[in-house]
Amino acid sequence: MSPLSPVCDKFSAQKYQGGTGCWQGPNRATTVRLRCGPSTALLSASEPSRCEYLLELESPAACREPPREHEEHDEL
């Protein structure tokens, strides 16, 4: 799997709702999208709709297999 490809399962996004209300608007809500990456980092943050936020994160925790730092081998 490429380090930047998304994990396509039910755990690849988290939705948080019922936040504090915006002035003359809806309650705040945030969607967090996770994808596999070599380190934990915030890739982007946006507000696609009023008081609705989108965070895109990468993390090794989102990978199906842990990243390999080195090849393992048996000593003789």
CHARMM-style PDB file with segment names, atoms N, HN, CA, C and O in Angstrom:
ATOM      1  N   MET     1       0.851  -1.180   0.000  1.00  0.00      PROA
ATOM      2  CA  MET     1       0.000   0.000   0.000  1.00  0.00      PROA
ATOM      3  C   MET     1       0.888   1.232   0.000  1.00  0.00      PROA
ATOM      4  O   MET     1       1.864   1.298   0.748  1.00  0.00      PROA
ATOM      5  N   SER     2       0.567   2.177  -0.809  1.00  0.00      PROA
ATOM      6  HN  SER     2      -0.226   2.124  -1.417  1.00  0.00      PROA
ATOM      7  CA  SER     2       1.305   3.431  -0.870  1.00  0.00      PROA
ATOM      8  C   SER     2       1.094   4.200   0.435  1.00  0.00      PROA
ATOM      9  O   SER     2      -0.005   4.180   0.988  1.00  0.00      PROA
ATOM     10  N   PRO     3       2.130   4.876   0.934  1.00  0.00      PROA
ATOM     11  CA  PRO     3       1.985   5.588   2.196  1.00  0.00      PROA
ATOM     12  C   PRO     3       0.893   6.642   2.189  1.00  0.00      PROA
ATOM     13  O   PRO     3       0.380   6.987   3.253  1.00  0.00      PROA
ATOM     14  N   LEU     4       0.519   7.166   1.031  1.00  0.00      PROA
ATOM     15  HN  LEU     4       0.936   6.886   0.167  1.00  0.00      PROA
ATOM     16  CA  LEU     4      -0.489   8.220   1.001  1.00  0.00      PROA
ATOM     17  C   LEU     4      -1.846   7.737   0.517  1.00  0.00      PROA
ATOM     18  O   LEU     4      -2.753   8.547   0.323  1.00  0.00      PROA
ATOM     19  N   SER     5      -2.002   6.443   0.320  1.00  0.00      PROA
ATOM     20  HN  SER     5      -1.265   5.785   0.477  1.00  0.00      PROA
ATOM     21  CA  SER     5      -3.309   5.956  -0.126  1.00  0.00      PROA
ATOM     22  C   SER     5      -4.249   5.852   1.072  1.00  0.00      PROA
ATOM     23  O   SER     5      -3.806   5.525   2.173  1.00  0.00      PROA
ATOM     24  N   PRO     6      -5.525   6.122   0.877  1.00  0.00      PROA
ATOM     25  CA  PRO     6      -6.457   6.078   1.997  1.00  0.00      PROA
ATOM     26  C   PRO     6      -6.747   4.653   2.433  1.00  0.00      PROA
ATOM     27  O   PRO     6      -6.688   3.719   1.634  1.00  0.00      PROA
ATOM     28  N   VAL     7      -7.054   4.504   3.689  1.00  0.00      PROA
ATOM     29  HN  VAL     7      -7.102   5.263   4.339  1.00  0.00      PROA
ATOM     30  CA  VAL     7      -7.512   3.225   4.196  1.00  0.00      PROA
ATOM     31  C   VAL     7      -9.013   3.191   3.943  1.00  0.00      PROA
ATOM     32  O   VAL     7      -9.751   4.024   4.469  1.00  0.00      PROA
ATOM     33  N   CYS     8      -9.461   2.245   3.152  1.00  0.00      PROA
ATOM     34  HN  CYS     8      -8.862   1.568   2.726  1.00  0.00      PROA
ATOM     35  CA  CYS     8     -10.874   2.207   2.765  1.00  0.00      PROA
ATOM     36  C   CYS     8     -11.625   1.240   3.660  1.00  0.00      PROA
ATOM     37  O   CYS     8     -11.913   0.113   3.258  1.00  0.00      PROA
ATOM     38  N   ASP     9     -11.938   1.663   4.846  1.00  0.00      PROA
ATOM     39  HN  ASP     9     -11.705   2.578   5.173  1.00  0.00      PROA
ATOM     40  CA  ASP     9     -12.751   0.875   5.746  1.00  0.00      PROA
ATOM     41  C   ASP     9     -13.527   1.827   6.649  1.00  0.00      PROA
ATOM     42  O   ASP     9     -13.415   3.047   6.527  1.00  0.00      PROA
ATOM     43  N   LYS    10     -14.308   1.260   7.547  1.00  0.00      PROA
ATOM     44  HN  LYS    10     -14.399   0.269   7.646  1.00  0.00      PROA
ATOM     45  CA  LYS    10     -15.167   2.105   8.371  1.00  0.00      PROA
ATOM     46  C   LYS    10     -14.402   2.957   9.370  1.00  0.00      PROA
ATOM     47  O   LYS    10     -14.990   3.833  10.005  1.00  0.00      PROA
ATOM     48  N   PHE    11     -13.096   2.721   9.526  1.00  0.00      PROA
ATOM     49  HN  PHE    11     -12.618   2.010   9.010  1.00  0.00      PROA
ATOM     50  CA  PHE    11     -12.304   3.495  10.466  1.00  0.00      PROA
ATOM     51  C   PHE    11     -11.501   4.601   9.796  1.00  0.00      PROA
ATOM     52  O   PHE    11     -10.696   5.254  10.460  1.00  0.00      PROA
ATOM     53  N   SER    12     -11.696   4.831   8.503  1.00  0.00      PROA
ATOM     54  HN  SER    12     -12.350   4.301   7.964  1.00  0.00      PROA
ATOM     55  CA  SER    12     -10.910   5.837   7.796  1.00  0.00      PROA
ATOM     56  C   SER    12     -11.445   7.261   7.985  1.00  0.00      PROA
ATOM     57  O   SER    12     -10.814   8.218   7.536  1.00  0.00      PROA
ATOM     58  N   ALA    13     -12.577   7.410   8.631  1.00  0.00      PROA
ATOM     59  HN  ALA    13     -13.090   6.632   8.996  1.00  0.00      PROA
ATOM     60  CA  ALA    13     -13.123   8.742   8.908  1.00  0.00      PROA
ATOM     61  C   ALA    13     -13.861   8.718  10.247  1.00  0.00      PROA
ATOM     62  O   ALA    13     -14.468   7.717  10.629  1.00  0.00      PROA
ATOM     63  N   GLN    14     -13.790   9.833  10.933  1.00  0.00      PROA
ATOM     64  HN  GLN    14     -13.297  10.646  10.623  1.00  0.00      PROA
ATOM     65  CA  GLN    14     -14.493   9.997  12.205  1.00  0.00      PROA
ATOM     66  C   GLN    14     -15.306  11.270  12.124  1.00  0.00      PROA
ATOM     67  O   GLN    14     -14.828  12.286  11.619  1.00  0.00      PROA
ATOM     68  N   LYS    15     -16.538  11.222  12.619  1.00  0.00      PROA
ATOM     69  HN  LYS    15     -16.926  10.397  13.029  1.00  0.00      PROA
ATOM     70  CA  LYS    15     -17.432  12.386  12.577  1.00  0.00      PROA
ATOM     71  C   LYS    15     -17.763  12.788  14.006  1.00  0.00      PROA
ATOM     72  O   LYS    15     -18.225  11.970  14.801  1.00  0.00      PROA
ATOM     73  N   TYR    16     -17.526  14.045  14.322  1.00  0.00      PROA
ATOM     74  HN  TYR    16     -17.150  14.710  13.676  1.00  0.00      PROA
ATOM     75  CA  TYR    16     -17.846  14.595  15.632  1.00  0.00      PROA
ATOM     76  C   TYR    16     -18.939  15.640  15.435  1.00  0.00      PROA
ATOM     77  O   TYR    16     -18.773  16.583  14.661  1.00  0.00      PROA
ATOM     78  N   GLN    17     -20.068  15.467  16.145  1.00  0.00      PROA
ATOM     79  HN  GLN    17     -20.203  14.702  16.774  1.00  0.00      PROA
ATOM     80  CA  GLN    17     -21.211  16.370  15.985  1.00  0.00      PROA
ATOM     81  C   GLN    17     -21.649  16.912  17.329  1.00  0.00      PROA
ATOM     82  O   GLN    17     -21.228  16.419  18.376  1.00  0.00      PROA
ATOM     83  N   GLY    18     -22.498  17.929  17.297  1.00  0.00      PROA
ATOM     84  HN  GLY    18     -22.840  18.329  16.447  1.00  0.00      PROA
ATOM     85  CA  GLY    18     -23.078  18.467  18.526  1.00  0.00      PROA
ATOM     86  C   GLY    18     -22.141  19.393  19.278  1.00  0.00      PROA
ATOM     87  O   GLY    18     -22.233  19.504  20.500  1.00  0.00      PROA
ATOM     88  N   GLY    19     -21.246  20.054  18.573  1.00  0.00      PROA
ATOM     89  HN  GLY    19     -21.171  19.963  17.580  1.00  0.00      PROA
ATOM     90  CA  GLY    19     -20.347  21.019  19.208  1.00  0.00      PROA
ATOM     91  C   GLY    19     -21.092  22.286  19.584  1.00  0.00      PROA
ATOM     92  O   GLY    19     -22.311  22.367  19.439  1.00  0.00      PROA
ATOM     93  N   THR    20     -20.364  23.262  20.062  1.00  0.00      PROA
ATOM     94  HN  THR    20     -19.373  23.197  20.180  1.00  0.00      PROA
ATOM     95  CA  THR    20     -20.989  24.527  20.438  1.00  0.00      PROA
ATOM     96  C   THR    20     -21.610  25.184  19.207  1.00  0.00      PROA
ATOM     97  O   THR    20     -21.140  25.002  18.084  1.00  0.00      PROA
ATOM     98  N   GLY    21     -22.643  25.927  19.434  1.00  0.00      PROA
ATOM     99  HN  GLY    21     -23.024  26.075  20.347  1.00  0.00      PROA
ATOM    100  CA  GLY    21     -23.341  26.573  18.328  1.00  0.00      PROA
ATOM    101  C   GLY    21     -22.566  27.753  17.766  1.00  0.00      PROA
ATOM    102  O   GLY    21     -21.938  28.509  18.506  1.00  0.00      PROA
ATOM    103  N   CYS    22     -22.618  27.900  16.459  1.00  0.00      PROA
ATOM    104  HN  CYS    22     -23.128  27.285  15.858  1.00  0.00      PROA
ATOM    105  CA  CYS    22     -22.044  29.078  15.812  1.00  0.00      PROA
ATOM    106  C   CYS    22     -23.019  30.234  15.991  1.00  0.00      PROA
ATOM    107  O   CYS    22     -24.217  30.022  16.177  1.00  0.00      PROA
ATOM    108  N   TRP    23     -22.508  31.441  15.937  1.00  0.00      PROA
ATOM    109  HN  TRP    23     -21.535  31.614  15.786  1.00  0.00      PROA
ATOM    110  CA  TRP    23     -23.384  32.592  16.057  1.00  0.00      PROA
ATOM    111  C   TRP    23     -24.367  32.575  14.889  1.00  0.00      PROA
ATOM    112  O   TRP    23     -23.950  32.608  13.731  1.00  0.00      PROA
ATOM    113  N   GLN    24     -25.635  32.526  15.173  1.00  0.00      PROA
ATOM    114  HN  GLN    24     -25.974  32.500  16.113  1.00  0.00      PROA
ATOM    115  CA  GLN    24     -26.725  32.462  14.181  1.00  0.00      PROA
ATOM    116  C   GLN    24     -26.506  31.325  13.182  1.00  0.00      PROA
ATOM    117  O   GLN    24     -26.765  31.483  11.988  1.00  0.00      PROA
ATOM    118  N   GLY    25     -26.037  30.200  13.665  1.00  0.00      PROA
ATOM    119  HN  GLY    25     -25.827  30.071  14.634  1.00  0.00      PROA
ATOM    120  CA  GLY    25     -25.783  29.077  12.771  1.00  0.00      PROA
ATOM    121  C   GLY    25     -25.966  27.748  13.479  1.00  0.00      PROA
ATOM    122  O   GLY    25     -26.437  27.696  14.615  1.00  0.00      PROA
ATOM    123  N   PRO    26     -25.589  26.675  12.798  1.00  0.00      PROA
ATOM    124  CA  PRO    26     -25.749  25.339  13.361  1.00  0.00      PROA
ATOM    125  C   PRO    26     -24.668  25.046  14.410  1.00  0.00      PROA
ATOM    126  O   PRO    26     -23.719  25.814  14.571  1.00  0.00      PROA
ATOM    127  N   ASN    27     -24.830  23.931  15.112  1.00  0.00      PROA
ATOM    128  HN  ASN    27     -25.601  23.308  14.981  1.00  0.00      PROA
ATOM    129  CA  ASN    27     -23.787  23.467  16.018  1.00  0.00      PROA
ATOM    130  C   ASN    27     -22.577  23.039  15.198  1.00  0.00      PROA
ATOM    131  O   ASN    27     -22.712  22.535  14.083  1.00  0.00      PROA
ATOM    132  N   ARG    28     -21.409  23.243  15.760  1.00  0.00      PROA
ATOM    133  HN  ARG    28     -21.299  23.652  16.666  1.00  0.00      PROA
ATOM    134  CA  ARG    28     -20.183  22.874  15.049  1.00  0.00      PROA
ATOM    135  C   ARG    28     -20.073  21.356  14.907  1.00  0.00      PROA
ATOM    136  O   ARG    28     -20.520  20.603  15.772  1.00  0.00      PROA
ATOM    137  N   ALA    29     -19.467  20.920  13.793  1.00  0.00      PROA
ATOM    138  HN  ALA    29     -19.103  21.532  13.091  1.00  0.00      PROA
ATOM    139  CA  ALA    29     -19.222  19.510  13.527  1.00  0.00      PROA
ATOM    140  C   ALA    29     -17.876  19.391  12.824  1.00  0.00      PROA
ATOM    141  O   ALA    29     -17.474  20.282  12.075  1.00  0.00      PROA
ATOM    142  N   THR    30     -17.185  18.285  13.071  1.00  0.00      PROA
ATOM    143  HN  THR    30     -17.511  17.561  13.679  1.00  0.00      PROA
ATOM    144  CA  THR    30     -15.876  18.063  12.460  1.00  0.00      PROA
ATOM    145  C   THR    30     -15.803  16.647  11.912  1.00  0.00      PROA
ATOM    146  O   THR    30     -16.228  15.695  12.566  1.00  0.00      PROA
ATOM    147  N   THR    31     -15.260  16.516  10.708  1.00  0.00      PROA
ATOM    148  HN  THR    31     -14.914  17.289  10.176  1.00  0.00      PROA
ATOM    149  CA  THR    31     -14.951  15.212  10.134  1.00  0.00      PROA
ATOM    150  C   THR    31     -13.440  15.097  10.071  1.00  0.00      PROA
ATOM    151  O   THR    31     -12.758  16.000   9.585  1.00  0.00      PROA
ATOM    152  N   VAL    32     -12.915  13.972  10.571  1.00  0.00      PROA
ATOM    153  HN  VAL    32     -13.469  13.239  10.967  1.00  0.00      PROA
ATOM    154  CA  VAL    32     -11.479  13.706  10.530  1.00  0.00      PROA
ATOM    155  C   VAL    32     -11.273  12.535   9.579  1.00  0.00      PROA
ATOM    156  O   VAL    32     -11.786  11.441   9.817  1.00  0.00      PROA
ATOM    157  N   ARG    33     -10.526  12.759   8.507  1.00  0.00      PROA
ATOM    158  HN  ARG    33     -10.109  13.647   8.314  1.00  0.00      PROA
ATOM    159  CA  ARG    33     -10.198  11.698   7.555  1.00  0.00      PROA
ATOM    160  C   ARG    33      -8.778  11.230   7.823  1.00  0.00      PROA
ATOM    161  O   ARG    33      -7.855  12.038   7.925  1.00  0.00      PROA
ATOM    162  N   LEU    34      -8.612   9.924   7.935  1.00  0.00      PROA
ATOM    163  HN  LEU    34      -9.362   9.268   7.852  1.00  0.00      PROA
ATOM    164  CA  LEU    34      -7.316   9.334   8.233  1.00  0.00      PROA
ATOM    165  C   LEU    34      -6.789   8.577   7.029  1.00  0.00      PROA
ATOM    166  O   LEU    34      -7.551   7.920   6.320  1.00  0.00      PROA
ATOM    167  N   ARG    35      -5.477   8.667   6.795  1.00  0.00      PROA
ATOM    168  HN  ARG    35      -4.858   9.201   7.371  1.00  0.00      PROA
ATOM    169  CA  ARG    35      -4.862   7.860   5.763  1.00  0.00      PROA
ATOM    170  C   ARG    35      -3.481   7.421   6.220  1.00  0.00      PROA
ATOM    171  O   ARG    35      -2.861   8.038   7.086  1.00  0.00      PROA
ATOM    172  N   CYS    36      -3.030   6.363   5.626  1.00  0.00      PROA
ATOM    173  HN  CYS    36      -3.534   5.862   4.923  1.00  0.00      PROA
ATOM    174  CA  CYS    36      -1.753   5.760   5.964  1.00  0.00      PROA
ATOM    175  C   CYS    36      -0.612   6.712   5.616  1.00  0.00      PROA
ATOM    176  O   CYS    36      -0.603   7.314   4.542  1.00  0.00      PROA
ATOM    177  N   GLY    37       0.345   6.843   6.528  1.00  0.00      PROA
ATOM    178  HN  GLY    37       0.337   6.354   7.400  1.00  0.00      PROA
ATOM    179  CA  GLY    37       1.504   7.679   6.272  1.00  0.00      PROA
ATOM    180  C   GLY    37       2.641   7.307   7.198  1.00  0.00      PROA
ATOM    181  O   GLY    37       2.425   6.606   8.186  1.00  0.00      PROA
ATOM    182  N   PRO    38       3.844   7.760   6.901  1.00  0.00      PROA
ATOM    183  CA  PRO    38       5.019   7.374   7.678  1.00  0.00      PROA
ATOM    184  C   PRO    38       5.086   7.997   9.076  1.00  0.00      PROA
ATOM    185  O   PRO    38       5.776   7.474   9.951  1.00  0.00      PROA
ATOM    186  N   SER    39       4.383   9.098   9.291  1.00  0.00      PROA
ATOM    187  HN  SER    39       3.822   9.523   8.580  1.00  0.00      PROA
ATOM    188  CA  SER    39       4.372   9.745  10.603  1.00  0.00      PROA
ATOM    189  C   SER    39       3.003  10.374  10.820  1.00  0.00      PROA
ATOM    190  O   SER    39       2.224  10.515   9.877  1.00  0.00      PROA
ATOM    191  N   THR    40       2.713  10.747  12.051  1.00  0.00      PROA
ATOM    192  HN  THR    40       3.346  10.632  12.817  1.00  0.00      PROA
ATOM    193  CA  THR    40       1.437  11.385  12.346  1.00  0.00      PROA
ATOM    194  C   THR    40       1.558  12.876  12.051  1.00  0.00      PROA
ATOM    195  O   THR    40       2.391  13.574  12.630  1.00  0.00      PROA
ATOM    196  N   ALA    41       0.705  13.353  11.135  1.00  0.00      PROA
ATOM    197  HN  ALA    41       0.028  12.787  10.665  1.00  0.00      PROA
ATOM    198  CA  ALA    41       0.783  14.759  10.728  1.00  0.00      PROA
ATOM    199  C   ALA    41      -0.580  15.242  10.251  1.00  0.00      PROA
ATOM    200  O   ALA    41      -1.351  14.487   9.661  1.00  0.00      PROA
ATOM    201  N   LEU    42      -0.859  16.504  10.516  1.00  0.00      PROA
ATOM    202  HN  LEU    42      -0.232  17.118  10.995  1.00  0.00      PROA
ATOM    203  CA  LEU    42      -2.049  17.160   9.980  1.00  0.00      PROA
ATOM    204  C   LEU    42      -1.715  17.611   8.565  1.00  0.00      PROA
ATOM    205  O   LEU    42      -0.799  18.410   8.367  1.00  0.00      PROA
ATOM    206  N   LEU    43      -2.450  17.106   7.583  1.00  0.00      PROA
ATOM    207  HN  LEU    43      -3.194  16.457   7.744  1.00  0.00      PROA
ATOM    208  CA  LEU    43      -2.192  17.447   6.188  1.00  0.00      PROA
ATOM    209  C   LEU    43      -2.959  18.689   5.759  1.00  0.00      PROA
ATOM    210  O   LEU    43      -2.437  19.521   5.017  1.00  0.00      PROA
ATOM    211  N   SER    44      -4.202  18.814   6.226  1.00  0.00      PROA
ATOM    212  HN  SER    44      -4.627  18.138   6.828  1.00  0.00      PROA
ATOM    213  CA  SER    44      -4.988  19.995   5.864  1.00  0.00      PROA
ATOM    214  C   SER    44      -6.129  20.185   6.854  1.00  0.00      PROA
ATOM    215  O   SER    44      -6.563  19.250   7.527  1.00  0.00      PROA
ATOM    216  N   ALA    45      -6.596  21.417   6.920  1.00  0.00      PROA
ATOM    217  HN  ALA    45      -6.243  22.177   6.374  1.00  0.00      PROA
ATOM    218  CA  ALA    45      -7.755  21.781   7.729  1.00  0.00      PROA
ATOM    219  C   ALA    45      -8.566  22.770   6.905  1.00  0.00      PROA
ATOM    220  O   ALA    45      -8.023  23.733   6.364  1.00  0.00      PROA
ATOM    221  N   SER    46      -9.875  22.527   6.812  1.00  0.00      PROA
ATOM    222  HN  SER    46     -10.316  21.745   7.252  1.00  0.00      PROA
ATOM    223  CA  SER    46     -10.715  23.419   6.013  1.00  0.00      PROA
ATOM    224  C   SER    46     -12.108  23.512   6.636  1.00  0.00      PROA
ATOM    225  O   SER    46     -12.459  22.762   7.547  1.00  0.00      PROA
ATOM    226  N   GLU    47     -12.872  24.443   6.122  1.00  0.00      PROA
ATOM    227  HN  GLU    47     -12.587  25.052   5.382  1.00  0.00      PROA
ATOM    228  CA  GLU    47     -14.264  24.643   6.547  1.00  0.00      PROA
ATOM    229  C   GLU    47     -15.129  24.609   5.285  1.00  0.00      PROA
ATOM    230  O   GLU    47     -15.492  25.654   4.746  1.00  0.00      PROA
ATOM    231  N   PRO    48     -15.463  23.373   4.810  1.00  0.00      PROA
ATOM    232  CA  PRO    48     -16.216  23.258   3.559  1.00  0.00      PROA
ATOM    233  C   PRO    48     -17.623  23.853   3.627  1.00  0.00      PROA
ATOM    234  O   PRO    48     -18.154  24.292   2.608  1.00  0.00      PROA
ATOM    235  N   SER    49     -18.223  23.871   4.801  1.00  0.00      PROA
ATOM    236  HN  SER    49     -17.791  23.515   5.629  1.00  0.00      PROA
ATOM    237  CA  SER    49     -19.530  24.502   5.018  1.00  0.00      PROA
ATOM    238  C   SER    49     -19.437  25.306   6.313  1.00  0.00      PROA
ATOM    239  O   SER    49     -18.545  25.088   7.133  1.00  0.00      PROA
ATOM    240  N   ARG    50     -20.350  26.213   6.475  1.00  0.00      PROA
ATOM    241  HN  ARG    50     -21.074  26.390   5.808  1.00  0.00      PROA
ATOM    242  CA  ARG    50     -20.343  27.051   7.671  1.00  0.00      PROA
ATOM    243  C   ARG    50     -20.404  26.187   8.927  1.00  0.00      PROA
ATOM    244  O   ARG    50     -21.334  25.401   9.107  1.00  0.00      PROA
ATOM    245  N   CYS    51     -19.414  26.340   9.786  1.00  0.00      PROA
ATOM    246  HN  CYS    51     -18.659  26.979   9.641  1.00  0.00      PROA
ATOM    247  CA  CYS    51     -19.323  25.647  11.075  1.00  0.00      PROA
ATOM    248  C   CYS    51     -19.120  24.133  10.945  1.00  0.00      PROA
ATOM    249  O   CYS    51     -19.300  23.404  11.920  1.00  0.00      PROA
ATOM    250  N   GLU    52     -18.753  23.662   9.772  1.00  0.00      PROA
ATOM    251  HN  GLU    52     -18.606  24.255   8.980  1.00  0.00      PROA
ATOM    252  CA  GLU    52     -18.415  22.252   9.551  1.00  0.00      PROA
ATOM    253  C   GLU    52     -16.968  22.197   9.090  1.00  0.00      PROA
ATOM    254  O   GLU    52     -16.601  22.782   8.071  1.00  0.00      PROA
ATOM    255  N   TYR    53     -16.163  21.491   9.851  1.00  0.00      PROA
ATOM    256  HN  TYR    53     -16.461  21.016  10.678  1.00  0.00      PROA
ATOM    257  CA  TYR    53     -14.722  21.483   9.614  1.00  0.00      PROA
ATOM    258  C   TYR    53     -14.281  20.117   9.101  1.00  0.00      PROA
ATOM    259  O   TYR    53     -14.885  19.095   9.424  1.00  0.00      PROA
ATOM    260  N   LEU    54     -13.228  20.116   8.303  1.00  0.00      PROA
ATOM    261  HN  LEU    54     -12.737  20.947   8.041  1.00  0.00      PROA
ATOM    262  CA  LEU    54     -12.657  18.894   7.751  1.00  0.00      PROA
ATOM    263  C   LEU    54     -11.164  18.901   8.042  1.00  0.00      PROA
ATOM    264  O   LEU    54     -10.446  19.816   7.639  1.00  0.00      PROA
ATOM    265  N   LEU    55     -10.701  17.863   8.752  1.00  0.00      PROA
ATOM    266  HN  LEU    55     -11.284  17.120   9.079  1.00  0.00      PROA
ATOM    267  CA  LEU    55      -9.280  17.694   9.044  1.00  0.00      PROA
ATOM    268  C   LEU    55      -8.808  16.447   8.324  1.00  0.00      PROA
ATOM    269  O   LEU    55      -9.467  15.409   8.389  1.00  0.00      PROA
ATOM    270  N   GLU    56      -7.683  16.531   7.643  1.00  0.00      PROA
ATOM    271  HN  GLU    56      -7.148  17.374   7.591  1.00  0.00      PROA
ATOM    272  CA  GLU    56      -7.095  15.370   6.981  1.00  0.00      PROA
ATOM    273  C   GLU    56      -5.766  15.072   7.648  1.00  0.00      PROA
ATOM    274  O   GLU    56      -4.873  15.918   7.696  1.00  0.00      PROA
ATOM    275  N   LEU    57      -5.648  13.838   8.170  1.00  0.00      PROA
ATOM    276  HN  LEU    57      -6.374  13.151   8.132  1.00  0.00      PROA
ATOM    277  CA  LEU    57      -4.473  13.409   8.908  1.00  0.00      PROA
ATOM    278  C   LEU    57      -3.858  12.186   8.255  1.00  0.00      PROA
ATOM    279  O   LEU    57      -4.554  11.383   7.633  1.00  0.00      PROA
ATOM    280  N   GLU    58      -2.541  12.050   8.402  1.00  0.00      PROA
ATOM    281  HN  GLU    58      -1.976  12.702   8.907  1.00  0.00      PROA
ATOM    282  CA  GLU    58      -1.895  10.795   8.041  1.00  0.00      PROA
ATOM    283  C   GLU    58      -1.236  10.257   9.293  1.00  0.00      PROA
ATOM    284  O   GLU    58      -0.799  11.015  10.160  1.00  0.00      PROA
ATOM    285  N   SER    59      -1.169   8.917   9.377  1.00  0.00      PROA
ATOM    286  HN  SER    59      -1.523   8.302   8.673  1.00  0.00      PROA
ATOM    287  CA  SER    59      -0.584   8.286  10.549  1.00  0.00      PROA
ATOM    288  C   SER    59      -0.249   6.837  10.239  1.00  0.00      PROA
ATOM    289  O   SER    59      -0.955   6.200   9.457  1.00  0.00      PROA
ATOM    290  N   PRO    60       0.814   6.299  10.835  1.00  0.00      PROA
ATOM    291  CA  PRO    60       1.088   4.878  10.676  1.00  0.00      PROA
ATOM    292  C   PRO    60      -0.032   4.025  11.291  1.00  0.00      PROA
ATOM    293  O   PRO    60      -0.224   2.873  10.902  1.00  0.00      PROA
ATOM    294  N   ALA    61      -0.766   4.598  12.250  1.00  0.00      PROA
ATOM    295  HN  ALA    61      -0.609   5.534  12.565  1.00  0.00      PROA
ATOM    296  CA  ALA    61      -1.869   3.865  12.877  1.00  0.00      PROA
ATOM    297  C   ALA    61      -2.994   3.575  11.889  1.00  0.00      PROA
ATOM    298  O   ALA    61      -3.810   2.686  12.132  1.00  0.00      PROA
ATOM    299  N   ALA    62      -3.051   4.304  10.788  1.00  0.00      PROA
ATOM    300  HN  ALA    62      -2.388   5.026  10.591  1.00  0.00      PROA
ATOM    301  CA  ALA    62      -4.093   4.094   9.782  1.00  0.00      PROA
ATOM    302  C   ALA    62      -3.680   3.076   8.719  1.00  0.00      PROA
ATOM    303  O   ALA    62      -4.463   2.767   7.821  1.00  0.00      PROA
ATOM    304  N   CYS    63      -2.467   2.558   8.814  1.00  0.00      PROA
ATOM    305  HN  CYS    63      -1.831   2.809   9.543  1.00  0.00      PROA
ATOM    306  CA  CYS    63      -1.983   1.591   7.823  1.00  0.00      PROA
ATOM    307  C   CYS    63      -2.486   0.192   8.171  1.00  0.00      PROA
ATOM    308  O   CYS    63      -2.599  -0.167   9.343  1.00  0.00      PROA
ATOM    309  N   ARG    64      -2.782  -0.578   7.152  1.00  0.00      PROA
ATOM    310  HN  ARG    64      -2.690  -0.287   6.200  1.00  0.00      PROA
ATOM    311  CA  ARG    64      -3.194  -1.962   7.381  1.00  0.00      PROA
ATOM    312  C   ARG    64      -2.038  -2.786   7.929  1.00  0.00      PROA
ATOM    313  O   ARG    64      -2.246  -3.664   8.766  1.00  0.00      PROA
ATOM    314  N   GLU    65      -0.832  -2.514   7.469  1.00  0.00      PROA
ATOM    315  HN  GLU    65      -0.663  -1.801   6.789  1.00  0.00      PROA
ATOM    316  CA  GLU    65       0.368  -3.176   7.969  1.00  0.00      PROA
ATOM    317  C   GLU    65       1.313  -2.099   8.470  1.00  0.00      PROA
ATOM    318  O   GLU    65       1.430  -1.042   7.850  1.00  0.00      PROA
ATOM    319  N   PRO    66       1.999  -2.353   9.598  1.00  0.00      PROA
ATOM    320  CA  PRO    66       2.923  -1.327  10.086  1.00  0.00      PROA
ATOM    321  C   PRO    66       4.046  -1.081   9.084  1.00  0.00      PROA
ATOM    322  O   PRO    66       4.502  -2.017   8.427  1.00  0.00      PROA
ATOM    323  N   PRO    67       4.493   0.160   8.960  1.00  0.00      PROA
ATOM    324  CA  PRO    67       5.583   0.447   8.026  1.00  0.00      PROA
ATOM    325  C   PRO    67       6.857  -0.275   8.466  1.00  0.00      PROA
ATOM    326  O   PRO    67       7.133  -0.401   9.659  1.00  0.00      PROA
ATOM    327  N   ARG    68       7.618  -0.742   7.494  1.00  0.00      PROA
ATOM    328  HN  ARG    68       7.394  -0.640   6.524  1.00  0.00      PROA
ATOM    329  CA  ARG    68       8.859  -1.451   7.800  1.00  0.00      PROA
ATOM    330  C   ARG    68      10.019  -0.470   7.764  1.00  0.00      PROA
ATOM    331  O   ARG    68      10.231   0.229   6.773  1.00  0.00      PROA
ATOM    332  N   GLU    69      10.756  -0.431   8.849  1.00  0.00      PROA
ATOM    333  HN  GLU    69      10.583  -0.999   9.654  1.00  0.00      PROA
ATOM    334  CA  GLU    69      11.922   0.447   8.906  1.00  0.00      PROA
ATOM    335  C   GLU    69      13.146  -0.249   8.338  1.00  0.00      PROA
ATOM    336  O   GLU    69      14.020   0.389   7.751  1.00  0.00      PROA
ATOM    337  N   HSD    70      13.203  -1.574   8.520  1.00  0.00      PROA
ATOM    338  HN  HSD    70      12.493  -2.092   8.997  1.00  0.00      PROA
ATOM    339  CA  HSD    70      14.325  -2.351   8.008  1.00  0.00      PROA
ATOM    340  C   HSD    70      13.872  -3.799   7.837  1.00  0.00      PROA
ATOM    341  O   HSD    70      12.904  -4.234   8.460  1.00  0.00      PROA
ATOM    342  N   GLU    71      14.549  -4.505   7.024  1.00  0.00      PROA
ATOM    343  HN  GLU    71      15.335  -4.152   6.517  1.00  0.00      PROA
ATOM    344  CA  GLU    71      14.243  -5.917   6.798  1.00  0.00      PROA
ATOM    345  C   GLU    71      14.793  -6.727   7.975  1.00  0.00      PROA
ATOM    346  O   GLU    71      15.922  -6.517   8.416  1.00  0.00      PROA
ATOM    347  N   GLU    72      13.979  -7.646   8.468  1.00  0.00      PROA
ATOM    348  HN  GLU    72      13.061  -7.816   8.109  1.00  0.00      PROA
ATOM    349  CA  GLU    72      14.441  -8.530   9.527  1.00  0.00      PROA
ATOM    350  C   GLU    72      15.149  -9.723   8.920  1.00  0.00      PROA
ATOM    351  O   GLU    72      14.809 -10.172   7.825  1.00  0.00      PROA
ATOM    352  N   HSD    73      16.139 -10.232   9.641  1.00  0.00      PROA
ATOM    353  HN  HSD    73      16.415  -9.866  10.530  1.00  0.00      PROA
ATOM    354  CA  HSD    73      16.831 -11.425   9.186  1.00  0.00      PROA
ATOM    355  C   HSD    73      17.328 -12.205  10.392  1.00  0.00      PROA
ATOM    356  O   HSD    73      17.490 -11.651  11.479  1.00  0.00      PROA
ATOM    357  N   ASP    74      17.567 -13.482  10.192  1.00  0.00      PROA
ATOM    358  HN  ASP    74      17.435 -13.932   9.308  1.00  0.00      PROA
ATOM    359  CA  ASP    74      18.074 -14.345  11.258  1.00  0.00      PROA
ATOM    360  C   ASP    74      19.593 -14.360  11.224  1.00  0.00      PROA
ATOM    361  O   ASP    74      20.209 -14.463  10.163  1.00  0.00      PROA
ATOM    362  N   GLU    75      20.173 -14.255  12.390  1.00  0.00      PROA
ATOM    363  HN  GLU    75      19.672 -14.171  13.251  1.00  0.00      PROA
ATOM    364  CA  GLU    75      21.631 -14.367  12.500  1.00  0.00      PROA
ATOM    365  C   GLU    75      22.000 -15.833  12.541  1.00  0.00      PROA
ATOM    366  O   GLU    75      21.266 -16.641  13.110  1.00  0.00      PROA
ATOM    367  N   LEU    76      23.117 -16.186  11.953  1.00  0.00      PROA
ATOM    368  HN  LEU    76      23.713 -15.530  11.490  1.00  0.00      PROA
ATOM    369  CA  LEU    76      23.609 -17.570  11.998  1.00  0.00      PROA
ATOM    370  C   LEU    76      24.522 -17.771  13.165  1.00  0.00      PROA
ATOM    371  OT1 LEU    76      25.034 -18.873  13.365  1.00  0.00      PROA
TER     372      LEU     76
END
